[in-house]
Amino acid sequence: MFTAQNNNGKGRNLRTLAFLSLACFLYGWSVSSIGAVQNAAICHSRDDEPSRLECLSISDTSYSFAVGPFFATGGLIGSLFVAPYLGGRQGWSNLSRVAVSGFVSLLGQMIIAMTPFASLLFVGRLLSGISAGVAIVAVPSELEKMKDSEDSYLGLLTQISIVTGLTVAQALSLALAKPTYWRLMPAIAGLISGIQLLLHRRDATTTIDDLDEELDEDERLSQPQMSMIDVFRDPEWRPKVVKAVILLASQQTAGINIILFYSKLIFNSDLISMGITGVNFVMTFVTLLVLNLLSKRSLYNVSYVGAIASLGVLSLSLDRSYVITSVVIYAYIASFSIGLGPLPFDVLGQLADNQTRNSLSSIGLSTNWLANLVMSGTFSVLMNLVDKNTIFAIFFDYNFDNIESDNEGSFVDEEFVAGDDNEESLQVATGQKRVREDGEQPQPKKKKNKKGKQWFSQVPDVAKSTKDAQFDFLKDQIKSVYSKLSDIELDEKLIPASAIDSTQDYTQNRSKDTLTDFISTQFSSLKDALTKPNKQKGSPRLLVICPSAIRCADVVRSLKQLNPSKEIPIAKLFAKHIKLHEQKEFLQSNETVIAVATPNRAKSLIADGALGTKYLGLILLDCSYVDDKQRTLFDVPETRQQLFELLSLDSIYERFKGDVGGQGDRGRKTALCLF
């Protein structure tokens, strides 16, 4: 039975990877497929009236705008508006967003394949761009979630799939760049979109057990999402937004999509165009080998300088020497492919956490599309004003100025944190270790509050300390949160010392595995009460506050040992998949005795009256848990503030006052315990 489940899980993972890969494959296909058949798609003959199926009555300039700027505009719309909108919908995962991109791609490609009117070419390209924009936000985000220590190169799958799509489309265009036959290019893309949707449909057909398993995993990974505006405003995340913008913009300002969109128009050679995609394809895989030798920072710098130097030589050799032009353009593609191509997508996923991944991806990739739009639109205009050598000279001059300005404190050095000659840089480069934020060291990071006390690294130890030490700790935390209040106002926020229930005599390690034993031994009468329903629905006896939905899901599983009865379910007040009004309905219809919540959700439900405090005997703060970024319940400023806003609610604060019997019967008070 175990083996079968394991194989089913692996099968679903492979289908998921295939599903995600096809989305990026279609992105790459869309970039080069229509530009590669431009000469065949445009009606050049004036003598005979051509069939509308053979070609389109459109000028070279208009066709170029459809190929580049309209596709980029669609990508911008997809990344900036559609992807965040879908991501904000309740219950919509990254896979759901990729499925939408597949449907939009199918629609856009079919319009291009069947339209007899040139105007609909613009509509089809716009839809193809929207599809690509949504996919390029959702796919790297999903791949980052799927990563583990063994999947060192999973983050590069995005670029590998894009390049594969480019290469296959370019190769097929050699045979299909003929009147009428050119329509097979978008038709094949439509077929691939259909296959992609079938993969998603099969993934959706799971057993109930599989679905429960996936929901548990989603609960473990879900956290409240920060909007793009919140990310911009947050001083902690603003520097990372700047890094993401610079990374993704530099990828386009290097001129790659100019060459990919218009390779045949620029070089007037099928061999050079095919060679471009061939070199791009090979060098992307070479990157996998080079990552074992160089850090990402070094690889990015080498790639950027090599690409810009190639642009400079290209501006001098174009239309003068076929051999030199060929060598230089291949050098440009090789330089781009080892760093500028794959690394921005990979690092973008590493910059974010679960709360900011969607927003940061949308910001960075919208910048990428905007730069793409500006570059392709500028090229289309300049083609009618100056010669091609001058265009590449302009691009070279712009990028050379960027290199000079970056010499003093390069953003690249800050972005790829690890050094070139240490073991940690190699681990970061190969994906075995995530890029650490702001150059932090592996040991727990100690932050000081305004009073100078180093509390954060000591939070788990405080839970094991005396009542007085815990009171001082909470007092300092409250002062840090409400730093603008006067001393008199702060006194009204302080948690009464009599409400704090110290458990310093509990000597075992505090974790989810010992949580039930902790409650059973330290609060024995409460344990007995947890097996009996309350007369008032939605009024628990035990409220556990955790720092994140990830931790909440684990705690719920542990607490099921205390209350195994399905008739008295544990209130899960944290899951992203459960809307607030659904949680209210749950509380109004169930005699729950245990509730597990994040601070903000508990605060909202208590303030609304849905979560009662009449029988609340114990609030347990899960402060011993330390996440993979060495953060506790008190380390994230927003979470800490929400926690004390919860504890300051009148219905909670009033129960903290007076004698604390704290085992949960009506008329008794509420105790606060640091676990």
DRENLO-869385 format. One line per 10 residues: their letters; for each residue x, y, z of C-alpha. Coordinates in Angstrom, 3 decimals. Each point is the difference from the previous one (the first is absolute). Layout:
BEGIN
a = X/Y/Z ~ ... $
This chain:
BEGIN
mftaqnnngk = 0.000/0.000/0.000 ~ 2.796/2.384/0.878 ~ 1.797/-0.709/-3.276 ~ -3.122/0.600/-2.030 ~ -0.588/3.338/1.660 ~ 3.614/0.904/-0.505 ~ -0.177/-0.849/-3.687 ~ -3.229/1.970/-0.350 ~ 1.688/3.000/1.600 ~ 2.989/-0.271/-2.323 $
grnlrtlafl = -2.344/-0.349/-2.971 ~ -1.856/3.148/0.985 ~ 3.280/1.857/0.482 ~ 1.189/-1.009/-3.471 ~ -3.308/1.058/-1.544 ~ 0.186/3.269/1.884 ~ 3.539/0.650/-1.267 ~ -1.111/-0.851/-3.550 ~ -2.993/2.323/0.397 ~ 2.198/2.866/1.220 $
slacflygws = 2.682/-0.659/-2.619 ~ -2.516/0.171/-2.855 ~ -1.149/3.432/1.187 ~ 3.560/1.346/-0.295 ~ 0.550/-1.963/-3.226 ~ -2.964/1.891/-1.500 ~ 1.544/3.276/1.188 ~ 3.185/-0.762/-1.929 ~ -1.969/-1.230/-3.007 ~ -2.038/3.218/-0.093 $
vssigavqna = 3.107/2.181/0.133 ~ 1.551/-1.355/-3.202 ~ -2.645/-1.906/-1.979 ~ -1.880/2.871/-1.661 ~ 3.100/2.114/-0.585 ~ 1.716/-2.969/-1.646 ~ -2.705/-0.301/-2.702 ~ -0.418/3.725/-0.644 ~ 0.997/-0.093/-3.673 ~ -2.497/-2.795/-0.702 $
aichsrddep = -2.829/1.529/2.024 ~ 0.061/3.406/-1.751 ~ -1.521/0.404/-3.465 ~ 2.810/1.520/-2.082 ~ -1.367/-0.538/-3.512 ~ -2.119/2.793/-1.496 ~ -0.780/-1.740/-3.296 ~ -2.481/-2.668/1.075 ~ -2.502/0.117/2.834 ~ 1.375/-2.603/2.425 $
srleclsisd = -2.224/-2.293/2.017 ~ -0.696/1.269/3.499 ~ 1.205/-3.337/1.312 ~ 3.339/0.329/-1.765 ~ 1.061/3.274/1.583 ~ -1.124/3.185/1.702 ~ -0.260/3.442/-1.579 ~ 2.203/1.841/2.456 ~ 3.172/2.073/-0.176 ~ 3.336/-1.121/1.415 $
tsysfavgpf = -0.130/2.748/2.641 ~ -3.513/-0.925/1.169 ~ 0.899/-3.685/0.083 ~ 3.080/0.847/2.069 ~ -2.192/1.868/2.491 ~ -2.240/-3.054/0.333 ~ 3.018/-2.281/0.478 ~ 1.737/2.093/2.665 ~ -1.843/2.906/1.679 ~ -3.469/-1.583/-0.004 $
fatggligsl = 1.335/-3.260/1.413 ~ 1.932/1.942/2.656 ~ -3.089/2.088/0.830 ~ -1.957/-3.202/0.557 ~ 2.801/-1.308/2.198 ~ -0.081/3.189/2.072 ~ -3.772/-0.295/0.448 ~ 0.346/-3.659/0.954 ~ 2.762/0.535/2.574 ~ -1.181/3.289/1.487 $
fvapylggrq = -3.777/-0.459/0.070 ~ -1.272/-3.477/-0.915 ~ 2.476/-2.094/2.031 ~ -0.430/2.036/3.245 ~ -3.791/-0.007/-0.461 ~ -0.120/-3.776/-0.387 ~ 2.484/-0.458/2.845 ~ -2.231/2.051/2.289 ~ -3.084/-2.120/-0.646 ~ -0.869/-2.377/2.804 $
gwsnlsrvav = 1.146/-3.546/-0.649 ~ 1.927/0.814/-3.202 ~ 3.427/-1.594/-0.058 ~ 2.928/0.576/-2.352 ~ -1.127/-3.071/-1.956 ~ -3.417/1.590/-0.510 ~ 1.651/3.127/-1.373 ~ 2.141/-2.049/-2.378 ~ -3.149/-1.788/-1.205 ~ -1.584/3.379/-0.780 $
sgfvsllgqm = 3.129/0.983/-1.931 ~ -0.328/-3.220/-2.015 ~ -3.611/0.778/-0.908 ~ 0.863/3.579/-1.027 ~ 2.928/-1.328/-2.052 ~ -2.305/-2.463/-1.773 ~ -2.410/2.816/-0.855 ~ 2.724/2.372/-1.214 ~ 1.834/-2.571/-2.113 ~ -3.219/-1.196/-1.668 $
iiamtpfasl = -0.894/3.583/-0.918 ~ 3.397/0.459/-1.680 ~ -0.234/-3.370/-1.751 ~ -3.445/0.600/-1.501 ~ -0.372/3.752/-0.433 ~ -0.314/1.373/-3.552 ~ 0.270/3.538/1.366 ~ 3.250/1.719/0.923 ~ -1.687/1.869/2.867 ~ -0.687/-3.262/1.846 $
lfvgrllsgi = 3.725/-0.779/-0.059 ~ 0.402/2.761/2.592 ~ -2.775/-1.524/2.140 ~ 1.594/-3.438/-0.170 ~ 3.431/1.333/0.930 ~ -1.470/2.001/2.875 ~ -1.688/-3.131/1.381 ~ 3.193/-2.020/-0.465 ~ 1.855/2.655/1.963 ~ -2.565/-0.048/2.828 $
sagvaivavp = 0.382/-3.774/0.167 ~ 3.788/0.288/0.180 ~ -0.231/2.758/2.625 ~ -2.150/-2.098/2.320 ~ 2.137/-3.110/-0.512 ~ 3.308/1.734/0.653 ~ -1.314/1.238/3.384 ~ -1.593/-3.256/1.130 ~ 2.498/-2.608/-1.237 ~ 3.193/1.218/1.785 $
selekmkdse = -2.058/0.529/3.153 ~ -1.324/-3.570/-0.106 ~ 3.443/-1.430/-0.790 ~ 1.464/1.826/3.000 ~ -2.643/-1.641/2.215 ~ 0.861/-3.423/-1.453 ~ 3.730/0.408/0.622 ~ 1.807/-2.056/2.594 ~ 3.669/-0.683/0.656 ~ 0.131/-2.591/-2.786 $
dsylglltqi = -1.575/2.220/-2.656 ~ 3.039/2.232/-0.429 ~ -0.860/1.103/-3.525 ~ -3.792/0.035/0.126 ~ -0.007/3.799/-0.042 ~ 1.667/-0.056/-3.435 ~ -2.826/-2.058/-1.523 ~ -1.795/3.221/-0.971 ~ 2.802/1.198/-2.273 ~ 0.737/-3.505/-1.314 $
sivtgltvaq = -3.630/-0.391/-1.084 ~ -0.093/3.461/-1.586 ~ 3.181/-0.647/-1.957 ~ -1.267/-3.412/-1.110 ~ -3.152/1.656/-1.334 ~ 2.107/2.574/-1.841 ~ 2.181/-2.677/-1.563 ~ -2.800/-2.300/-1.127 ~ -1.983/2.893/-1.480 ~ 3.036/1.325/-1.861 $
alslalakpt = 0.798/-3.458/-1.396 ~ -3.560/-0.602/-1.216 ~ -0.144/3.447/-1.579 ~ 2.684/-1.073/-2.490 ~ -2.506/-2.454/-1.482 ~ -3.218/1.951/0.584 ~ 1.055/3.515/-1.087 ~ -2.161/-0.234/-3.136 ~ -3.342/1.515/-1.018 ~ -2.895/-1.730/1.811 $
ywrlmpaiag = 2.383/-2.434/1.781 ~ 1.093/2.748/2.383 ~ -3.391/-0.337/1.715 ~ 1.079/-3.387/1.307 ~ 2.352/1.777/2.418 ~ -2.805/1.500/2.161 ~ -2.145/-3.102/-0.602 ~ 2.691/-2.233/1.526 ~ 0.246/2.376/2.965 ~ -3.767/-0.288/0.439 $
lisgiqlllh = 0.310/-3.789/0.001 ~ 2.708/0.177/2.682 ~ -2.272/2.262/2.075 ~ -2.717/-2.637/-0.246 ~ 2.401/-2.708/1.197 ~ 0.995/2.241/2.888 ~ -3.632/0.416/1.065 ~ -0.548/-3.764/-0.185 ~ 2.951/-0.506/2.363 ~ -1.578/2.442/2.440 $
rrdatttidd = -3.374/-1.738/-0.272 ~ 1.588/-3.365/0.787 ~ 1.809/1.493/2.970 ~ -3.336/1.301/1.267 ~ -1.495/-3.522/-0.071 ~ 1.331/-1.287/3.314 ~ -1.439/-2.145/2.737 ~ -1.445/1.493/3.167 ~ 3.091/-1.120/1.928 ~ 2.253/1.679/-2.539 $
ldeeldeder = -2.043/3.176/0.264 ~ 0.236/0.032/3.795 ~ 3.750/-0.507/-0.306 ~ 0.309/2.936/-2.396 ~ -2.171/2.235/2.189 ~ 2.191/-0.804/3.000 ~ 3.055/0.964/-2.030 ~ -1.686/3.213/-1.168 ~ -0.865/0.822/3.606 ~ 3.606/-0.576/0.967 $
lsqpqmsmid = 1.259/2.330/-2.721 ~ -2.677/2.700/0.071 ~ 0.565/3.357/1.662 ~ -1.818/3.319/-0.313 ~ 1.171/1.626/-3.210 ~ 1.436/3.512/-0.119 ~ -1.289/2.141/-2.853 ~ 2.342/1.778/-2.409 ~ -0.722/3.301/1.760 ~ 0.798/-1.547/3.391 $
vfrdpewrpk = 3.280/-1.374/-1.338 ~ 0.953/3.441/-1.350 ~ -0.816/1.658/3.317 ~ 1.742/-2.534/2.230 ~ 3.533/1.283/0.777 ~ 1.212/-3.594/0.378 ~ -1.170/-1.009/-3.487 ~ 0.575/3.237/-1.923 ~ 3.726/-0.721/-0.670 ~ -0.940/-3.407/-1.357 $
vvkavillas = -2.572/1.588/-2.290 ~ 2.753/2.237/-1.378 ~ 2.244/-3.025/-0.547 ~ -2.776/-1.911/-1.750 ~ -0.751/2.966/-2.269 ~ 3.661/0.479/-0.949 ~ 0.558/-3.713/-0.615 ~ -3.019/-0.489/-2.240 ~ 0.421/3.314/-1.842 ~ 3.671/-0.670/-0.776 $
qqtaginiil = -0.971/-3.277/-1.655 ~ -2.018/1.903/-2.610 ~ 2.158/3.108/-0.375 ~ 2.822/-2.294/-1.088 ~ -2.010/-0.347/-3.236 ~ -0.692/-3.733/-0.043 ~ -3.605/0.124/-1.188 ~ 0.895/2.426/-2.792 ~ 2.200/-2.716/-1.435 ~ -2.486/-2.807/0.706 $
fysklifnsd = -3.053/1.885/-1.315 ~ 1.647/1.351/-3.130 ~ 2.940/-2.324/-0.694 ~ -0.972/-0.671/-3.613 ~ -0.854/3.634/-0.635 ~ 3.341/1.194/1.419 ~ 2.380/-2.586/-1.388 ~ -1.976/-1.094/-3.070 ~ 1.304/-3.547/0.434 ~ -1.771/-3.188/1.043 $
lismgitgvn = 3.314/-1.564/1.036 ~ 0.919/2.815/2.391 ~ -3.523/0.010/1.454 ~ 0.096/-3.741/0.579 ~ 3.526/0.227/1.374 ~ -1.133/2.631/2.503 ~ -2.631/-2.261/1.527 ~ 2.331/-3.012/-0.179 ~ 2.750/1.768/1.948 ~ -2.593/1.312/2.462 $
fvmtfvtllv = -1.281/-3.544/0.542 ~ 3.435/-1.573/0.507 ~ 1.351/2.761/2.253 ~ -3.015/-0.164/2.300 ~ 0.963/-3.576/0.846 ~ 3.668/0.973/0.263 ~ -1.124/2.343/2.779 ~ -0.864/-3.039/2.105 ~ 3.649/-1.068/-0.141 ~ 1.471/3.481/0.478 $
lnllskrsly = -2.057/0.530/3.163 ~ 2.228/-2.552/1.716 ~ 3.053/2.161/-0.737 ~ -1.162/3.596/0.445 ~ -2.342/1.802/2.354 ~ -3.150/1.556/-1.405 ~ 1.459/3.455/0.525 ~ 3.084/-0.749/-2.096 ~ -2.042/-1.789/-2.634 ~ -2.372/2.937/-0.317 $
nvsyvgaias = 2.829/2.542/-0.291 ~ 1.841/-2.053/-2.640 ~ -3.243/-0.452/-1.931 ~ -0.932/3.691/0.087 ~ 3.423/1.311/-0.995 ~ 0.355/-2.626/-2.753 ~ -3.409/0.809/-1.471 ~ 0.596/3.756/-0.034 ~ 3.487/-0.363/-1.500 ~ -1.530/-2.135/-2.758 $
lgvlslsldr = -2.595/2.703/-0.689 ~ 2.803/2.525/-0.423 ~ 1.835/-2.136/-2.565 ~ -3.297/-0.823/-1.736 ~ -0.761/3.689/-0.499 ~ 3.250/0.281/-1.998 ~ -0.120/-3.263/-1.965 ~ -3.659/-0.275/-1.050 ~ -0.403/0.139/-3.814 ~ 3.801/0.142/-0.388 $
syvitsvviy = 1.248/-3.497/0.767 ~ -2.280/-3.041/-0.036 ~ 2.567/-2.170/1.803 ~ 0.741/2.500/2.787 ~ -3.707/0.740/0.424 ~ -0.765/-3.708/0.351 ~ 2.762/-0.571/2.565 ~ -0.914/3.081/2.031 ~ -3.715/-0.735/0.085 ~ 0.692/-3.536/1.196 $
ayiasfsigl = 2.348/1.406/2.651 ~ -2.775/2.358/1.086 ~ -2.523/-2.829/0.287 ~ 2.501/-2.203/1.869 ~ 0.764/2.815/2.453 ~ -3.668/0.742/0.582 ~ -0.978/-3.648/0.430 ~ 2.406/-0.799/2.846 ~ -1.219/2.740/2.341 ~ -2.330/2.750/-1.161 $
gplpfdvlgq = -2.456/-2.575/-1.331 ~ -0.609/-2.522/2.812 ~ 1.222/1.676/3.191 ~ -2.519/2.868/0.406 ~ -2.930/-2.451/0.060 ~ 1.771/-2.274/2.476 ~ 1.123/2.779/2.343 ~ -3.396/1.725/-0.139 ~ -1.538/-3.064/1.644 ~ 2.735/-0.044/2.654 $
ladnqtrnsl = -0.448/3.681/0.867 ~ -3.590/-0.535/1.119 ~ -1.691/-2.018/2.710 ~ -3.497/-1.501/0.002 ~ -1.586/3.320/0.961 ~ 1.633/2.064/-2.755 ~ 0.713/-2.493/-2.799 ~ -3.047/0.887/-2.117 ~ 0.383/3.763/0.392 ~ 3.766/0.106/-0.461 $
ssiglstnwl = -0.249/-2.232/-3.078 ~ -2.667/2.245/-1.511 ~ 2.070/3.132/0.636 ~ 3.232/-1.439/-1.395 ~ -1.569/-1.660/-3.024 ~ -2.181/3.015/-0.805 ~ 3.219/1.997/-0.128 ~ 1.424/-2.645/-2.317 ~ -2.978/0.285/-2.342 ~ 0.056/3.798/0.116 $
anlvmsgtfs = 3.677/0.007/-0.961 ~ -0.809/-2.545/-2.719 ~ -2.756/2.276/-1.317 ~ 2.255/3.062/-0.013 ~ 2.859/-1.843/-1.693 ~ -2.109/-1.684/-2.701 ~ -2.045/3.150/-0.632 ~ 3.141/2.126/-0.229 ~ 1.553/-2.459/-2.427 ~ -3.091/-0.001/-2.245 $
vlmnlvdknt = 0.110/3.812/-0.186 ~ 3.774/0.273/-0.441 ~ -0.019/-2.532/-2.860 ~ -1.730/2.638/-2.142 ~ 2.261/2.853/1.123 ~ 3.594/-1.258/0.190 ~ 2.048/-2.984/-1.144 ~ 0.372/-3.171/2.068 ~ 3.599/0.782/0.998 ~ -1.133/3.233/1.636 $
ifaiffdynf = -2.775/-1.788/1.905 ~ 2.423/-2.476/1.569 ~ 2.437/2.843/0.712 ~ -2.767/1.740/1.976 ~ -0.744/-3.158/2.005 ~ 3.721/-0.527/0.644 ~ 0.465/3.572/1.209 ~ -2.949/-0.255/2.388 ~ 1.173/-3.270/1.544 ~ 3.647/1.108/0.162 $
dniesdnegs = -1.102/3.006/2.055 ~ -1.799/-2.414/2.335 ~ 3.179/-2.031/0.498 ~ 1.972/3.153/0.825 ~ -2.614/1.210/2.493 ~ -0.105/-3.427/1.670 ~ 3.747/-0.146/0.619 ~ -0.446/1.837/3.292 ~ -2.087/-2.299/2.187 ~ -1.408/-2.261/-2.662 $
fvdeefvagd = -3.535/-1.203/0.618 ~ 1.197/-3.352/-1.288 ~ 2.416/-0.344/2.913 ~ -2.838/0.673/2.399 ~ -2.398/-2.254/-1.824 ~ 2.071/-3.157/-0.114 ~ 1.009/0.117/3.601 ~ 2.503/-2.834/0.145 ~ 3.651/0.618/-0.795 ~ 1.953/-1.660/-2.779 $
dneeslqvat = 2.472/-1.978/1.994 ~ -1.791/-1.573/2.916 ~ -1.998/-3.150/0.528 ~ -3.238/1.818/0.748 ~ 0.104/1.794/-3.362 ~ 0.208/-3.364/-1.722 ~ -2.983/-1.288/1.984 ~ -2.005/3.092/-0.909 ~ 1.035/-0.209/-3.646 ~ -1.058/-3.629/-0.331 $
gqkrvredge = -3.297/0.558/1.792 ~ 0.954/-2.120/3.024 ~ -0.393/3.034/2.230 ~ -2.362/2.935/-0.443 ~ 1.390/3.509/-0.408 ~ -0.055/1.559/3.453 ~ -1.668/3.322/0.507 ~ 2.215/3.063/0.296 ~ 3.182/-2.042/0.445 ~ -1.091/-1.581/3.280 $
qpqpkkkknk = 2.170/-2.760/1.421 ~ -1.202/-3.552/0.704 ~ -0.234/0.601/3.760 ~ -3.217/1.504/1.393 ~ -0.145/3.701/-0.650 ~ -0.202/2.141/3.147 ~ -2.107/3.120/-0.263 ~ -0.046/2.704/2.624 ~ -3.052/1.888/1.121 ~ 0.091/3.614/1.045 $
kgkqwfsqvp = 0.970/-0.892/3.575 ~ 3.022/-1.861/-1.238 ~ -1.066/-3.453/1.219 ~ 0.673/-2.881/-2.349 ~ -3.260/-1.866/0.423 ~ -0.669/-1.589/-3.366 ~ 2.672/-2.680/0.004 ~ -1.027/-0.862/3.583 ~ -3.747/-0.389/-0.564 ~ -0.056/-3.819/0.341 $
dvakstkdaq = 1.951/0.309/3.280 ~ -2.397/2.640/1.341 ~ -2.815/-2.550/-0.262 ~ 1.886/-2.115/2.561 ~ 0.732/2.890/2.373 ~ -1.731/1.369/3.099 ~ -3.226/1.985/0.030 ~ 1.904/3.234/0.738 ~ 2.368/-0.550/-2.931 ~ -2.927/-0.677/-2.309 $
fdflkdqiks = -1.788/3.117/1.239 ~ 3.115/2.117/-0.714 ~ 0.326/-1.574/-3.431 ~ -3.615/0.710/-0.935 ~ 0.303/3.510/1.425 ~ 2.983/0.767/-2.250 ~ -1.806/-1.471/-2.990 ~ -3.051/2.165/0.625 ~ 2.190/3.100/0.334 ~ 1.625/-0.867/-3.316 $
vysklsdiel = -3.366/-0.384/-1.738 ~ -1.578/3.109/1.549 ~ 3.118/2.167/0.090 ~ -1.950/3.234/-0.598 ~ -2.273/-0.411/3.014 ~ 0.612/1.747/3.300 ~ 0.922/-1.958/3.131 ~ -3.542/0.317/1.319 ~ -1.458/-1.295/-3.254 ~ 2.520/-2.853/-0.041 $
deklipasai = -0.985/-1.066/3.513 ~ -3.519/-0.599/-1.294 ~ 1.425/-2.388/-2.611 ~ 2.152/-2.061/2.376 ~ -1.120/-3.554/0.609 ~ -0.582/-0.518/3.751 ~ 2.697/-2.122/1.595 ~ -2.721/-2.014/1.722 ~ -1.269/-1.144/-3.416 ~ 3.341/-1.541/-0.969 $
dstqdytqnr = 0.255/-3.692/0.774 ~ 3.661/-0.993/0.144 ~ 0.887/-3.604/-0.807 ~ 3.714/0.074/0.793 ~ -0.219/-3.380/1.720 ~ -0.713/-1.686/-3.352 ~ 3.445/-1.306/-0.956 ~ -0.661/-1.748/-3.311 ~ 0.745/1.561/-3.356 ~ -2.892/2.168/-1.202 $
skdtltdfis = -1.149/-0.983/-3.482 ~ -3.129/-1.161/-1.789 ~ 0.876/-3.560/1.017 ~ -0.130/0.865/3.713 ~ -2.901/2.470/-0.171 ~ -2.686/-2.451/1.111 ~ 2.178/-1.259/2.858 ~ 0.672/3.606/1.029 ~ -3.717/0.812/0.208 ~ -0.822/-3.302/1.697 $
tqfsslkdal = 2.595/0.433/2.755 ~ -0.095/3.764/0.524 ~ -3.761/0.508/-0.417 ~ -1.518/-3.339/1.009 ~ -3.499/1.296/0.796 ~ -0.060/1.831/-3.334 ~ 0.891/-3.245/-1.740 ~ -3.077/-1.668/1.507 ~ -2.190/2.932/-1.049 ~ 1.173/-0.289/-3.607 $
tkpnkqkgsp = -1.950/-3.241/-0.425 ~ -3.339/1.667/0.829 ~ -1.908/2.359/-2.303 ~ -0.865/3.515/1.153 ~ -3.578/1.181/0.280 ~ 0.884/3.045/-2.065 ~ 1.087/-0.662/-3.561 ~ 3.180/1.601/-1.269 ~ 1.395/0.571/3.489 ~ 3.147/-2.122/0.489 $
rllvicpsai = 1.690/-0.835/3.281 ~ 3.476/-0.002/-1.568 ~ 1.284/2.515/-2.568 ~ 3.435/-0.694/-1.505 ~ 1.628/2.927/-1.835 ~ 2.645/-0.909/-2.595 ~ 2.229/2.269/-2.116 ~ -1.100/-1.369/-3.378 ~ -2.419/-2.299/-1.781 ~ 2.874/-2.429/-0.532 $
rcadvvrslk = 0.397/-0.476/3.727 ~ -3.756/0.052/0.647 ~ -0.550/-3.023/-2.242 ~ 2.669/-1.975/1.881 ~ -1.427/0.979/3.390 ~ -3.521/-1.081/-1.014 ~ 1.293/-3.460/-0.848 ~ 1.712/-0.255/3.391 ~ -3.053/1.169/1.951 ~ -2.234/-2.651/-1.551 $
qlnpskeipi = 1.405/-2.360/2.651 ~ -1.692/2.132/2.678 ~ -3.342/0.105/-1.749 ~ -0.416/-2.863/-2.478 ~ -3.816/0.380/-0.160 ~ -1.315/1.111/-3.387 ~ -3.084/1.364/1.762 ~ 2.143/2.673/1.674 ~ 2.291/1.134/-2.848 ~ 3.028/2.211/0.471 $
aklfakhikl = -0.591/3.497/-1.371 ~ 2.583/0.689/-2.717 ~ 0.096/3.775/-0.117 ~ 2.881/0.532/-2.365 ~ -0.356/-1.753/-3.347 ~ 0.196/2.146/-3.104 ~ -2.519/-2.340/-1.664 ~ -2.714/0.722/2.574 ~ -1.646/3.383/-0.363 ~ -0.690/2.102/3.072 $
heqkeflqsn = -3.773/-0.371/-0.335 ~ 0.395/-3.791/-0.256 ~ 1.957/-0.024/3.256 ~ -2.756/2.073/1.615 ~ -2.578/-2.544/-1.156 ~ 2.154/-2.815/1.406 ~ 0.252/1.670/3.402 ~ -3.734/0.736/0.088 ~ -0.895/-3.633/-0.682 ~ 2.620/-1.959/2.009 $
etviavatpn = 0.601/-0.495/3.717 ~ 3.747/0.262/-0.399 ~ 2.261/-0.122/3.052 ~ 3.380/0.501/-1.723 ~ 0.865/2.760/-2.465 ~ 3.308/0.453/-1.817 ~ 0.501/3.369/-1.648 ~ 2.375/2.595/-1.319 ~ -0.158/3.292/1.958 ~ -1.751/2.059/-2.651 $
raksliadga = -2.683/-2.589/-0.747 ~ -0.750/-0.527/3.701 ~ -0.179/3.757/0.550 ~ -2.446/0.456/-2.896 ~ -2.286/-2.826/1.126 ~ -0.069/1.085/3.661 ~ -0.616/3.638/-0.919 ~ -2.850/-1.145/-2.246 ~ -1.528/-2.114/2.776 ~ 0.297/-3.272/-1.904 $
lgtkylglil = 2.738/-1.369/2.267 ~ -1.223/0.093/3.584 ~ 2.100/0.388/3.152 ~ -2.627/-0.974/2.595 ~ 1.586/-3.388/0.686 ~ 3.556/0.915/-0.975 ~ 2.297/-1.369/2.699 ~ 3.414/0.115/-1.650 ~ 1.722/1.923/-2.782 ~ 3.165/-1.832/-0.956 $
ldcsyvddkq = 2.610/1.954/-1.973 ~ 2.073/-2.286/-2.210 ~ 3.219/1.976/0.438 ~ 2.492/-2.892/0.108 ~ -0.451/-0.710/-3.702 ~ 2.836/1.381/-2.162 ~ -0.495/-0.036/-3.773 ~ 2.655/-0.540/-2.674 ~ 0.853/3.716/0.098 ~ 0.662/-0.153/3.757 $
rtlfdvpetr = -3.205/1.921/0.792 ~ -2.401/-0.546/2.883 ~ -3.477/1.319/0.752 ~ 1.592/3.261/1.165 ~ 2.500/0.501/-2.840 ~ -2.242/1.205/-2.844 ~ -1.111/3.568/0.862 ~ -3.396/-0.310/-1.672 ~ -0.814/-3.306/1.720 ~ 1.212/1.313/3.362 $
qqlfellsld = -2.208/3.079/-0.288 ~ -3.022/-2.124/-0.929 ~ 0.687/-2.224/3.016 ~ -0.083/2.868/2.486 ~ -3.025/1.531/-1.701 ~ -1.698/-3.357/0.622 ~ 1.067/-0.132/3.650 ~ -1.162/3.609/0.474 ~ -3.578/-0.690/-1.091 ~ -2.441/0.842/2.801 $
siyerfkgdv = -1.513/-3.484/0.048 ~ 3.486/-1.496/0.477 ~ 1.556/2.630/2.246 ~ -2.910/-0.062/2.442 ~ 0.496/-3.743/0.465 ~ 3.679/0.544/0.787 ~ -0.900/2.060/3.087 ~ -0.642/-1.413/3.484 ~ 0.581/-3.490/1.360 ~ 1.026/-2.491/-2.636 $
ggqgdrgrkt = -1.466/-3.425/0.505 ~ 0.405/-0.449/-3.728 ~ -1.340/-3.464/-0.689 ~ -2.907/1.075/-2.151 ~ -3.337/0.064/1.846 ~ -2.412/2.913/-0.277 ~ 0.746/2.725/2.493 ~ 3.702/-0.779/0.172 ~ 2.737/2.061/-1.577 ~ 2.389/-0.586/-2.857 $
alclf = 3.650/-0.934/0.473 ~ 2.807/0.827/-2.408 ~ 2.728/-2.579/-0.559 ~ 3.211/0.261/-2.046 ~ 0.702/-3.416/-1.499 $
